[in-house]
Amino acid sequence: MPNIKFFYRYRDGANYKNHSFFIFNNPTKIALAEIEASILSKLIDDTWFYADKWNVPDLHFDTWDNETDHTWHEFESIEFTDDQGQLNVLDFLKAIRN
């Protein structure tokens, strides 16, 4: 079974966006639906998460406005990929459970 590509973004207070993805190795062949269900169950208001707590790269812009910017990121989707991952998906799932 292929690895997992996790798509997410950061949207600042002015609605500028940084999109990215992170690839997880999936050596235990966890089903995509199971991974997605775990992600969805841990999102804030069905959308947001903290990148540092989920061990994915932060996408904040270099400039920060304390009046409008925020610290969370948005989950977009996941899909299978044959690309090599940087982290085991089991480690990721453990991180989002905490």
Secondary structure, 3 states (H helix, E strand, C coil): CCEEEEEEEEECCCCCEEEEEEEEECCCCCCHHHHHHHHHHHCECCCEECCCCCCCCCCCCCCCCCCCCCCCEEEEEEEEECCCCCEEHHHHHHHHHC
